[in-house]
Amino acid sequence: MSATGTCEYQAKDYKSDLKPIWCPGCGDFSVVQGIYRALAAVGRPPHEIAFVSGIGCSSRIPGYTTAYGFNSVHGRALPIAQGIKLANPDLLVLAAGGDGDGFSIGGGHIAHLIRRNMDITYIVMDNQIYGLTKGQLSPTSQKGRITCTSRYGSLEEPVNPLLYVLAYGAGFVAQASPTDLAGMASTIEAAIRYPGFAFVNIQSPCVTYGEEAQQIKGLKAISETLDSLGHNPADRLAAMDLAQQYGEKLHLGVFYRNPEPPPTYGDLVKERQAALSKDALPKERILDLFIKK
Amino acid sequence: MRKDLVFGMAGSGGDGIVSAGDSLLQAAAAEGYHGVMTKSFGSQIRGGESSCRVRISTSPILNPGGNLDVAVALNWEDFLKFGAELPVSGNTVVIYEAATNIPVDQIPLVGVTPLQVIAVPIAAMAKETAGTERAKNTVVLGLIAGWFGIGAVAVMKGIRKKLAKKGEELVEANQRAFDAGRAFAMEHPLKVSMAIEPSETKGQVKLITDGNDMCAAAAIFAGCQFFGGYPITPSTEIMQFFTDQVWKYGGAVLQAEDEIAGIGAAVGASFAGKKSMTATSGPGLSLKSEMMGLASIAELPLVIVDVQRGGPSTGLPTKTEQSDLFAAAFSAHGDVIRPVLAPTSVADMFRITVEAFNIAEYYQTPVIVLSDQEIAARKETLDPIDTSQFKIVDRLRPTATDLQDYRRFKQTENHISPISHPGMLGGTYLASGIEHVESGAPTNSGSVHARMNDKRTKKFDPLKERRDLFEVLGNPDAPIAMVAWGSVAGVCREALAMAQAKGLDVKLLVPYLLYPVAEGIYNDFFRSVQKGLVIEQTHLAQTFKLLRMHLDLPKGVKPLARSGANPFLPGEIVAALQNLLAELQRSHEGNLQPQE
């Protein structure tokens, strides 16, 4: 078994024994299936994978895999994932969570992860609602949406997750949905394989608090693959153009993939460590730095 | 001749007064003296008032000293801003800038007649000899060499080294300024000589550093390979040291986007199997609370350094205080024990930081090192530390047998479970902030929750028996006692020696472990005590209250507590102890003749 994944794995090898707490029909069931398939395709053994999440329905997801999981605190999956990656750059690091976790309480972190270009794949299960706390307005809820915390309709514009990450310069940006499980699995696989930060927004319907239009049937009605539109994923401006239709159209596939991925943060760290290691005083002599002669 | 001298110097930001203090300290170390230097500033970035205290002694120094022996004021406005930080007494020689045009009998120090007051045309001498007033601080160093016998050779040797790259001309200009200062002192001898005795340890190797750098160096020695943090005064130098050094050891630093991300990354690195840390000050500690709770329930080793400053909120960002004690012990919700350690000096910062990593690793817990601005920023001369005497502890890793049926939170006799990390075959588990069963799987069960709370708190019981994390000084059976921690402990050590010299039967307890409260050790200490003081730089007497929460203190034990930035002086503590003795004697007399 090596870091290049020469061992053969199947989707079931990544499925844990824990029974999901999700409502029957929840889109996240498909997402976790997609992740199993993507991981099997990539072929890294489960113990070389660290899967981090925050809090929310979708943030339970690491526990449903056989990887090392970390179901942390609300909004903070990304800082923890970065610490893991820096501590051990050889691990495959995944982060996941909901739209509230990623774009509301933890919204400040994603820009900085993008800036650092660490080789981490971030999967957001975007359902435009807070499900775990039973149906409040989320950062991606449409303006005018009526929820238990917006009885007279939301007065706020939603965040556009796709534009958000594209604008900050993410090297890989894609969208998927349970309407196309095979497509979702291959999109996640491509994200994992991208050498650098990769973002996948997944429109994952909330069957309990979601609106009619956001259920599978509604999503199917507005979905089209970026391939079918002839979109060139190397074209960032075209990607941003298409991303503006978030909320109206459901574009599936890769919006943007940097054709010339720059070195990752991990690469640069390794370089620096190698360059400086010769200057290290033995640890037991580190106080010699304070000698005044 | 003197064995000990305390200098206090103040000027405005550009006067180079702190740099003069640095030169003086280094020269003193080169001449074999012990020295401590503290700095204090206004919160302006540039300009504004700045000051330093330098204490130099022929024997090891316990604290930055009380009243000044020598006060140097480059202007009075700035000097006076430091108030009690630069206390002048009847035994102080005051040296000030003649260009202030204030006659020696009219200097603006109220209610005190210094031993001697001397106006020196410092700026004029700098201009005349070096061609610029910027050499004022070098003139001051010359004056000090002339009057007090420190650094006649070593000061210029240091300056020469520092300025070597800037050219011989500048070095020569400084030499002339220094010589002029020294000549002025020779021509105007003090009424009472205050020259210091030569040191007997001249030529021995000395280290000079401050608490923040010492903390970071100790962390690297202890095996720390990751630092995640966010700049905040007065802790930032810890991160700076890491960015200079840790890459060399295969480690990494993340200057994060905020305090939460900083500790989050450190939690992640620990989960990934590396020793990791963060450092902050009060406002950052408040922000990090939730993550500290996460590290407690996920049982992940982590060291958090809190360099205290005046609070709440922004408070006094550049001044010292001990008021984060409650926050350190109690912040984060839920039933949590999180060990809190406190160094008392730059020298013991090394031991305490190594100990913090050892405790974090052994007990799989976040540990707070509660430093303070004074220790963080003060420079001390130190004798070399023999690092080979320090044991380094690593977390308990699972054995091959453990991994056959791995349960991350397995109940064990000492409540400590072997911990795996990503990359370890057979060790996969779910770490979580949610309550979990032994395997790590989430649960809502009240009985599991109670059992796990038990595991996570009982595991610390042995820590409360660690007598080596406490120091008792003085007669162990004394009826009068002091308790003090952090930088205040140094003042109390000196007060103890002074009180003993006056014949008082006193003892001092210095806890390095503040939390969990080691009831047994305190009870033993207080057994002989009838009167005592818990001495601390908090307004609310937090230490006193923390002890009262856990034990029945003798009735005669009271807090001596005050807000930060107002240092305790050894003399006032001795006076307070004498009052306690008087009360004790009165109450004994009262016992003979009962009164209303």
Boltz contact constraints between the chains, C-beta under 6 A:
constraints:
  - contact:
      token1: [A, 18]
      token2: [B, 441]
      max_distance: 6.0
  - contact:
      token1: [A, 46]
      token2: [B, 428]
      max_distance: 6.0
  - contact:
      token1: [A, 47]
      token2: [B, 425]
      max_distance: 6.0
  - contact:
      token1: [A, 47]
      token2: [B, 428]
      max_distance: 6.0
  - contact:
      token1: [A, 50]
      token2: [B, 422]
      max_distance: 6.0
  - contact:
      token1: [A, 63]
      token2: [B, 430]
      max_distance: 6.0
  - contact:
      token1: [A, 66]
      token2: [B, 428]
      max_distance: 6.0
  - contact:
      token1: [A, 68]
      token2: [B, 422]
      max_distance: 6.0
  - contact:
      token1: [A, 68]
      token2: [B, 428]
      max_distance: 6.0
  - contact:
      token1: [A, 69]
      token2: [B, 430]
      max_distance: 6.0
  - contact:
      token1: [A, 70]
      token2: [B, 271]
      max_distance: 6.0
  - contact:
      token1: [A, 70]
      token2: [B, 431]
      max_distance: 6.0
  - contact:
      token1: [A, 71]
      token2: [B, 432]
      max_distance: 6.0
  - contact:
      token1: [A, 72]
      token2: [B, 433]
      max_distance: 6.0
  - contact:
      token1: [A, 73]
      token2: [B, 290]
      max_distance: 6.0
  - contact:
      token1: [A, 73]
      token2: [B, 294]
      max_distance: 6.0
  - contact:
      token1: [A, 73]
      token2: [B, 433]
      max_distance: 6.0
  - contact:
      token1: [A, 76]
      token2: [B, 264]
      max_distance: 6.0
  - contact:
      token1: [A, 79]
      token2: [B, 261]
      max_distance: 6.0
  - contact:
      token1: [A, 79]
      token2: [B, 264]
      max_distance: 6.0
  - contact:
      token1: [A, 79]
      token2: [B, 265]
      max_distance: 6.0
  - contact:
      token1: [A, 80]
      token2: [B, 264]
      max_distance: 6.0
  - contact:
      token1: [A, 80]
      token2: [B, 267]
      max_distance: 6.0
  - contact:
      token1: [A, 80]
      token2: [B, 268]
      max_distance: 6.0
  - contact:
      token1: [A, 82]
      token2: [B, 265]
      max_distance: 6.0
  - contact:
      token1: [A, 83]
      token2: [B, 228]
      max_distance: 6.0
  - contact:
      token1: [A, 83]
      token2: [B, 265]
      max_distance: 6.0
  - contact:
      token1: [A, 83]
      token2: [B, 266]
      max_distance: 6.0
  - contact:
      token1: [A, 83]
      token2: [B, 268]
      max_distance: 6.0
  - contact:
      token1: [A, 83]
      token2: [B, 269]
      max_distance: 6.0
  - contact:
      token1: [A, 84]
      token2: [B, 268]
      max_distance: 6.0
  - contact:
      token1: [A, 84]
      token2: [B, 272]
      max_distance: 6.0
  - contact:
      token1: [A, 86]
      token2: [B, 252]
      max_distance: 6.0
  - contact:
      token1: [A, 87]
      token2: [B, 226]
      max_distance: 6.0
  - contact:
      token1: [A, 87]
      token2: [B, 269]
      max_distance: 6.0
  - contact:
      token1: [A, 87]
      token2: [B, 272]
      max_distance: 6.0
  - contact:
      token1: [A, 87]
      token2: [B, 274]
      max_distance: 6.0
  - contact:
      token1: [A, 88]
      token2: [B, 272]
      max_distance: 6.0
  - contact:
      token1: [A, 91]
      token2: [B, 422]
      max_distance: 6.0
  - contact:
      token1: [A, 109]
      token2: [B, 261]
      max_distance: 6.0
  - contact:
      token1: [A, 112]
      token2: [B, 257]
      max_distance: 6.0
  - contact:
      token1: [A, 269]
      token2: [B, 252]
      max_distance: 6.0
  - contact:
      token1: [A, 272]
      token2: [B, 247]
      max_distance: 6.0
  - contact:
      token1: [A, 273]
      token2: [B, 247]
      max_distance: 6.0
  - contact:
      token1: [A, 273]
      token2: [B, 250]
      max_distance: 6.0
  - contact:
      token1: [A, 276]
      token2: [B, 247]
      max_distance: 6.0
  - contact:
      token1: [A, 276]
      token2: [B, 248]
      max_distance: 6.0
  - contact:
      token1: [A, 277]
      token2: [B, 248]
      max_distance: 6.0
  - contact:
      token1: [A, 279]
      token2: [B, 248]
      max_distance: 6.0
  - contact:
      token1: [A, 280]
      token2: [B, 248]
      max_distance: 6.0
  - contact:
      token1: [A, 280]
      token2: [B, 249]
      max_distance: 6.0
  - contact:
      token1: [A, 283]
      token2: [B, 221]
      max_distance: 6.0
  - contact:
      token1: [A, 284]
      token2: [B, 387]
      max_distance: 6.0
  - contact:
      token1: [A, 286]
      token2: [B, 217]
      max_distance: 6.0
  - contact:
      token1: [A, 286]
      token2: [B, 220]
      max_distance: 6.0
  - contact:
      token1: [A, 286]
      token2: [B, 221]
      max_distance: 6.0
  - contact:
      token1: [A, 287]
      token2: [B, 385]
      max_distance: 6.0
  - contact:
      token1: [A, 290]
      token2: [B, 207]
      max_distance: 6.0
  - contact:
      token1: [A, 290]
      token2: [B, 209]
      max_distance: 6.0
  - contact:
      token1: [A, 291]
      token2: [B, 207]
      max_distance: 6.0
  - contact:
      token1: [A, 292]
      token2: [B, 26]
      max_distance: 6.0
  - contact:
      token1: [A, 292]
      token2: [B, 29]
      max_distance: 6.0
  - contact:
      token1: [A, 292]
      token2: [B, 208]
      max_distance: 6.0
